[in-house]
Amino acid sequence: MNMSLNFHRIPDPFIGLNELDVEWVGEKSWTYRTSFSTPSLPANSKAILAFDGLDTFATVKLNGSVILESSNMFLSHRVDITDKFSSAGQNDLEIEFASALLRGRELVEEHPEYRFIAHNGEPGRLGVRKAQYHWGWDWGPVLMTAGPWRPVRLEIYEGRIADLWTQIEVDKCLKFASGTMFAKIEGTSAKEVRFSLKLRGDTIETKSAAVDSDGVAKVAIQIQNPELWYPHGYGAQALYEVTAELSVDDVVLDTVVKKTGLRRGELIQDVDKIGKTFYFRVNNIDIFAAGSCWIPADNFIPRISEDKYRKWLQMMVDGRQVMTRYVCFILLM
Protein backbone atom coordinates (compact mmCIF):
# COMPACT_ATOMS: atom_id res chain seq x y z
CA MET A 1 0.00 0.00 0.00
CA ASN A 2 1.38 3.39 -0.97
CA MET A 3 1.03 6.11 1.63
CA SER A 4 1.60 9.82 1.18
CA LEU A 5 2.82 11.59 4.32
CA ASN A 6 2.67 15.35 4.71
CA PHE A 7 5.94 16.34 6.37
CA HIS A 8 6.06 19.92 7.66
CA ARG A 9 9.65 20.98 7.17
CA ILE A 10 11.23 24.24 8.18
CA PRO A 11 12.96 26.32 5.50
CA ASP A 12 16.74 26.09 5.24
CA PRO A 13 17.84 28.23 8.23
CA PHE A 14 21.14 29.12 6.56
CA ILE A 15 19.46 30.95 3.66
CA GLY A 16 18.50 34.61 3.92
CA LEU A 17 16.58 35.47 7.09
CA ASN A 18 15.07 32.02 7.53
CA GLU A 19 16.87 31.81 10.87
CA LEU A 20 14.31 34.23 12.30
CA ASP A 21 11.41 32.19 10.94
CA VAL A 22 12.48 29.03 12.79
CA GLU A 23 13.30 30.46 16.21
CA TRP A 24 9.99 29.01 17.46
CA VAL A 25 11.56 25.53 17.31
CA GLY A 26 13.70 26.28 20.36
CA GLU A 27 10.69 27.40 22.38
CA LYS A 28 8.84 24.08 22.08
CA SER A 29 9.20 20.66 23.67
CA TRP A 30 9.81 17.72 21.33
CA THR A 31 9.00 14.04 21.76
CA TYR A 32 10.66 11.10 19.99
CA ARG A 33 8.96 7.69 19.99
CA THR A 34 9.84 4.21 18.75
CA SER A 35 9.02 0.60 19.59
CA PHE A 36 10.94 -2.68 19.63
CA SER A 37 10.29 -6.33 20.35
CA THR A 38 11.39 -7.98 23.58
CA PRO A 39 14.69 -9.77 22.84
CA SER A 40 15.73 -13.23 23.94
CA LEU A 41 18.03 -13.01 26.97
CA PRO A 42 20.60 -15.78 27.50
CA ALA A 43 21.35 -16.86 31.05
CA ASN A 44 23.57 -14.43 33.03
CA SER A 45 23.13 -11.70 30.43
CA LYS A 46 22.04 -8.10 30.89
CA ALA A 47 20.00 -5.79 28.68
CA ILE A 48 21.13 -2.17 28.58
CA LEU A 49 19.66 0.85 26.82
CA ALA A 50 22.60 3.07 25.95
CA PHE A 51 22.08 6.78 25.28
CA ASP A 52 25.31 8.26 23.93
CA GLY A 53 24.03 11.84 23.79
CA LEU A 54 20.70 13.51 24.63
CA ASP A 55 20.26 17.20 23.80
CA THR A 56 19.45 18.37 26.48
CA PHE A 57 16.63 18.26 29.10
CA ALA A 58 15.40 14.74 28.46
CA THR A 59 12.88 12.48 30.19
CA VAL A 60 13.05 8.88 28.96
CA LYS A 61 10.12 6.51 29.41
CA LEU A 62 10.01 2.78 28.69
CA ASN A 63 6.50 1.34 28.53
CA GLY A 64 5.18 4.42 30.29
CA SER A 65 7.65 4.39 33.21
CA VAL A 66 10.44 6.94 33.60
CA ILE A 67 13.83 5.21 33.41
CA LEU A 68 16.11 8.23 32.95
CA GLU A 69 16.20 11.99 33.36
CA SER A 70 19.12 13.88 31.86
CA SER A 71 20.05 17.56 31.79
CA ASN A 72 23.49 17.47 30.18
CA MET A 73 24.05 17.17 26.44
CA PHE A 74 27.63 16.02 26.90
CA LEU A 75 27.03 12.99 29.13
CA SER A 76 26.22 9.43 28.06
CA HIS A 77 23.91 7.15 30.02
CA ARG A 78 23.42 3.40 30.37
CA VAL A 79 20.18 2.07 31.85
CA ASP A 80 19.73 -1.54 32.92
CA ILE A 81 16.33 -2.68 31.58
CA THR A 82 16.81 -6.43 32.06
CA ASP A 83 13.68 -6.60 34.23
CA LYS A 84 11.71 -3.83 32.53
CA PHE A 85 10.54 -5.44 29.28
CA SER A 86 6.84 -5.61 28.50
CA SER A 87 5.19 -8.99 29.04
CA ALA A 88 3.23 -8.36 25.83
CA GLY A 89 6.44 -8.60 23.81
CA GLN A 90 6.30 -5.08 22.36
CA ASN A 91 8.10 -2.19 24.08
CA ASP A 92 7.49 1.52 23.67
CA LEU A 93 10.37 3.94 24.10
CA GLU A 94 9.66 7.66 24.42
CA ILE A 95 12.03 10.59 24.96
CA GLU A 96 10.61 14.03 25.70
CA PHE A 97 12.91 17.04 25.38
CA ALA A 98 11.93 20.21 27.21
CA SER A 99 12.93 23.58 25.76
CA ALA A 100 16.53 24.32 26.76
CA LEU A 101 15.92 27.96 25.87
CA LEU A 102 13.04 28.33 28.33
CA ARG A 103 14.73 26.18 30.98
CA GLY A 104 17.80 28.41 30.82
CA ARG A 105 15.69 31.47 31.49
CA GLU A 106 14.07 29.69 34.44
CA LEU A 107 17.48 28.86 35.91
CA VAL A 108 18.45 32.54 35.88
CA GLU A 109 15.30 33.36 37.85
CA GLU A 110 15.83 30.44 40.25
CA HIS A 111 19.38 31.50 41.14
CA PRO A 112 19.57 35.24 41.84
CA GLU A 113 22.71 34.57 43.89
CA TYR A 114 24.68 34.06 40.66
CA ARG A 115 25.87 36.63 38.17
CA PHE A 116 24.98 35.37 34.70
CA ILE A 117 27.22 37.42 32.42
CA ALA A 118 27.09 36.35 28.77
CA HIS A 119 28.87 38.29 26.03
CA ASN A 120 27.23 36.21 23.30
CA GLY A 121 23.59 35.17 23.40
CA GLU A 122 21.28 35.51 26.37
CA PRO A 123 22.47 34.75 29.94
CA GLY A 124 20.23 31.69 30.31
CA ARG A 125 22.68 29.65 28.28
CA LEU A 126 25.28 29.79 31.06
CA GLY A 127 23.26 27.51 33.31
CA VAL A 128 22.58 24.89 30.65
CA ARG A 129 25.01 22.09 29.78
CA LYS A 130 24.40 22.38 26.06
CA ALA A 131 26.47 23.53 23.07
CA GLN A 132 26.65 27.26 23.81
CA TYR A 133 26.71 28.42 20.20
CA HIS A 134 23.12 27.16 19.81
CA TRP A 135 22.17 30.50 21.42
CA GLY A 136 24.07 32.32 18.69
CA TRP A 137 27.66 33.53 18.58
CA ASP A 138 29.65 36.32 16.96
CA TRP A 139 29.50 34.50 13.66
CA GLY A 140 26.58 32.11 13.99
CA PRO A 141 22.78 31.95 13.99
CA VAL A 142 20.44 31.13 16.87
CA LEU A 143 19.43 27.52 16.17
CA MET A 144 18.22 25.57 19.20
CA THR A 145 18.27 21.81 18.69
CA ALA A 146 16.54 19.10 20.75
CA GLY A 147 16.85 15.35 20.37
CA PRO A 148 19.24 12.38 20.43
CA TRP A 149 22.40 13.73 18.84
CA ARG A 150 24.34 10.50 19.30
CA PRO A 151 23.18 6.87 18.94
CA VAL A 152 20.59 5.17 21.13
CA ARG A 153 20.93 1.38 21.17
CA LEU A 154 19.96 -1.81 22.96
CA GLU A 155 22.90 -3.94 24.18
CA ILE A 156 22.68 -7.53 25.43
CA TYR A 157 25.80 -9.11 26.91
CA GLU A 158 27.27 -11.36 29.56
CA GLY A 159 30.40 -9.27 29.89
CA ARG A 160 31.83 -6.18 28.22
CA ILE A 161 34.81 -3.86 28.33
CA ALA A 162 33.35 -0.57 29.51
CA ASP A 163 36.62 1.33 29.17
CA LEU A 164 40.25 0.84 28.16
CA TRP A 165 42.97 3.31 29.03
CA THR A 166 46.67 3.67 29.77
CA GLN A 167 48.76 5.67 32.21
CA ILE A 168 52.27 5.66 30.78
CA GLU A 169 55.00 8.13 31.66
CA VAL A 170 58.02 8.85 29.49
CA ASP A 171 61.27 9.34 31.41
CA LYS A 172 63.01 12.69 31.05
CA CYS A 173 65.85 11.05 29.10
CA LEU A 174 63.22 9.82 26.58
CA LYS A 175 64.81 6.37 26.54
CA PHE A 176 62.33 4.62 28.79
CA ALA A 177 58.55 4.56 29.35
CA SER A 178 56.60 2.77 32.05
CA GLY A 179 53.08 2.64 33.36
CA THR A 180 49.89 0.61 33.45
CA MET A 181 47.19 -0.58 31.06
CA PHE A 182 43.68 -0.69 32.55
CA ALA A 183 40.32 -2.18 31.54
CA LYS A 184 37.01 -1.57 33.29
CA ILE A 185 34.72 -4.60 33.04
CA GLU A 186 30.95 -5.00 33.35
CA GLY A 187 29.28 -8.38 33.90
CA THR A 188 29.96 -11.05 36.50
CA SER A 189 30.87 -13.92 34.16
CA ALA A 190 34.05 -12.32 32.74
CA LYS A 191 37.18 -13.35 34.65
CA GLU A 192 40.29 -12.43 32.64
CA VAL A 193 41.57 -9.73 30.31
CA ARG A 194 44.41 -10.21 27.84
CA PHE A 195 46.28 -6.99 27.04
CA SER A 196 48.59 -6.37 24.13
CA LEU A 197 50.66 -3.42 22.95
CA LYS A 198 51.67 -3.15 19.30
CA LEU A 199 53.49 -0.71 17.07
CA ARG A 200 52.87 -0.87 13.32
CA GLY A 201 51.64 -4.44 13.71
CA ASP A 202 54.61 -5.67 15.76
CA THR A 203 53.75 -6.91 19.26
CA ILE A 204 55.69 -5.11 21.99
CA GLU A 205 54.09 -6.77 25.00
CA THR A 206 51.32 -9.24 25.84
CA LYS A 207 50.05 -9.83 29.39
CA SER A 208 46.93 -11.18 31.08
CA ALA A 209 45.27 -10.14 34.33
CA ALA A 210 42.31 -11.26 36.40
CA VAL A 211 39.31 -8.98 36.90
CA ASP A 212 39.34 -7.78 40.51
CA SER A 213 36.37 -7.21 42.84
CA ASP A 214 35.97 -3.64 41.53
CA GLY A 215 35.64 -4.88 37.95
CA VAL A 216 39.09 -3.65 36.91
CA ALA A 217 41.93 -5.55 35.28
CA LYS A 218 45.38 -4.00 34.98
CA VAL A 219 48.92 -4.88 33.95
CA ALA A 220 52.23 -3.04 34.27
CA ILE A 221 54.07 -2.10 31.08
CA GLN A 222 57.69 -1.10 30.39
CA ILE A 223 59.02 0.08 27.04
CA GLN A 224 62.68 0.50 26.18
CA ASN A 225 63.51 3.18 23.57
CA PRO A 226 59.89 4.12 22.87
CA GLU A 227 58.93 5.75 19.60
CA LEU A 228 57.52 9.11 20.62
CA TRP A 229 54.69 11.28 19.38
CA TYR A 230 55.62 14.83 18.32
CA PRO A 231 53.53 17.84 17.29
CA HIS A 232 53.33 18.44 13.55
CA GLY A 233 56.62 19.77 12.19
CA TYR A 234 58.70 18.59 15.14
CA GLY A 235 58.79 14.88 14.42
CA ALA A 236 56.67 11.85 13.57
CA GLN A 237 53.32 10.99 15.20
CA ALA A 238 54.00 7.41 16.24
CA LEU A 239 50.86 5.66 17.57
CA TYR A 240 50.83 2.49 19.63
CA GLU A 241 47.88 0.10 19.43
CA VAL A 242 46.45 -1.04 22.79
CA THR A 243 44.13 -4.06 22.80
CA ALA A 244 42.07 -5.60 25.60
CA GLU A 245 40.40 -8.97 25.09
CA LEU A 246 37.83 -10.12 27.65
CA SER A 247 37.29 -13.85 28.00
CA VAL A 248 35.73 -16.59 30.14
CA ASP A 249 36.71 -20.24 29.78
CA ASP A 250 38.77 -19.37 26.70
CA VAL A 251 35.72 -17.81 25.02
CA VAL A 252 36.24 -14.18 23.93
CA LEU A 253 33.30 -12.00 25.01
CA ASP A 254 34.52 -8.58 23.96
CA THR A 255 37.51 -6.86 22.37
CA VAL A 256 38.42 -3.17 22.44
CA VAL A 257 41.27 -1.55 20.50
CA LYS A 258 42.55 1.97 21.02
CA LYS A 259 45.53 3.99 19.83
CA THR A 260 47.78 6.13 21.98
CA GLY A 261 50.84 8.27 21.49
CA LEU A 262 53.72 8.32 23.97
CA ARG A 263 55.21 11.70 24.73
CA ARG A 264 56.54 13.75 27.60
CA GLY A 265 54.48 16.94 27.85
CA GLU A 266 55.14 19.84 30.20
CA LEU A 267 53.62 23.26 30.78
CA ILE A 268 56.54 25.60 31.51
CA GLN A 269 55.82 28.42 33.94
CA ASP A 270 59.20 29.86 34.90
CA VAL A 271 59.26 33.11 36.87
CA ASP A 272 60.85 35.99 34.93
CA LYS A 273 61.04 39.78 35.27
CA ILE A 274 57.56 40.18 33.76
CA GLY A 275 55.74 37.39 35.58
CA LYS A 276 55.56 33.77 34.47
CA THR A 277 56.21 32.05 31.19
CA PHE A 278 53.43 29.95 29.63
CA TYR A 279 54.43 27.55 26.90
CA PHE A 280 54.55 23.82 26.21
CA ARG A 281 57.58 21.56 26.09
CA VAL A 282 57.05 18.23 24.33
CA ASN A 283 59.77 15.58 24.47
CA ASN A 284 62.19 18.21 25.80
CA ILE A 285 61.50 20.53 22.85
CA ASP A 286 59.95 23.98 23.40
CA ILE A 287 56.96 24.28 21.06
CA PHE A 288 56.02 27.48 19.25
CA ALA A 289 52.22 27.64 19.48
CA ALA A 290 51.33 28.64 15.93
CA GLY A 291 47.66 27.92 15.38
CA SER A 292 44.10 29.18 15.20
CA CYS A 293 40.72 29.14 16.91
CA TRP A 294 38.28 26.46 15.77
CA ILE A 295 34.67 27.57 15.56
CA PRO A 296 31.78 25.07 15.36
CA ALA A 297 31.82 23.42 11.96
CA ASP A 298 28.02 23.17 11.82
CA ASN A 299 25.11 24.12 14.08
CA PHE A 300 23.76 20.61 13.49
CA ILE A 301 26.55 18.45 14.88
CA PRO A 302 25.39 14.97 13.76
CA ARG A 303 25.74 15.82 10.09
CA ILE A 304 29.45 16.64 10.34
CA SER A 305 31.26 13.71 8.75
CA GLU A 306 34.68 12.32 9.63
CA ASP A 307 35.79 13.22 6.11
CA LYS A 308 34.92 16.90 6.65
CA TYR A 309 36.80 16.99 9.94
CA ARG A 310 39.82 15.39 8.30
CA LYS A 311 39.87 17.91 5.42
CA TRP A 312 39.72 20.89 7.79
CA LEU A 313 42.45 19.46 10.00
CA GLN A 314 44.57 18.80 6.92
CA MET A 315 44.23 22.48 5.97
CA MET A 316 45.68 23.43 9.35
CA VAL A 317 48.51 20.93 8.95
CA ASP A 318 49.27 22.32 5.49
CA GLY A 319 49.34 25.79 7.04
CA ARG A 320 52.04 24.60 9.49
CA GLN A 321 49.81 25.02 12.53
CA VAL A 322 50.60 22.97 15.62
CA MET A 323 47.88 24.07 18.04
CA THR A 324 44.13 24.53 17.82
CA ARG A 325 41.93 26.27 20.35
CA TYR A 326 38.35 25.01 20.46
CA VAL A 327 36.24 27.09 22.85
CA CYS A 328 37.83 25.97 26.13
CA PHE A 329 40.57 23.48 25.39
CA ILE A 330 43.77 23.28 23.40
CA LEU A 331 44.73 20.51 21.00
CA LEU A 332 48.33 19.91 20.03
CA MET A 333 48.52 18.59 16.48
Secondary structure, 3 states (H helix, E strand, C coil): CCCCCCCCCCCCCCCCCHHHHCHHHHHCCEEEEEEEECCCCCCCCEEEEEECCEECEEEEEECCEEEEEECECCCCEEEECCCCCCCCCEEEEEEEEECHHHHHHHHHHHCCCCCCCCCCCCHHHHHCECCHHHHCCCCCCCCCCCEECCCEEEEEECCEEEEEEEEEEECCCCCEEEEEEEEEEECCCCCEEEEEEEECCEEEEEEEEECCCCCEEEEEEEEECCCCECCCCCCCECCEEEEEEEEECCEEEEEEEEEECCCCEEEECCECCCCECCEEEECCEECCCCEEECCCCCCCHHHCCHHHHHHHHHHHHHCCCCEEEECCEEEEC
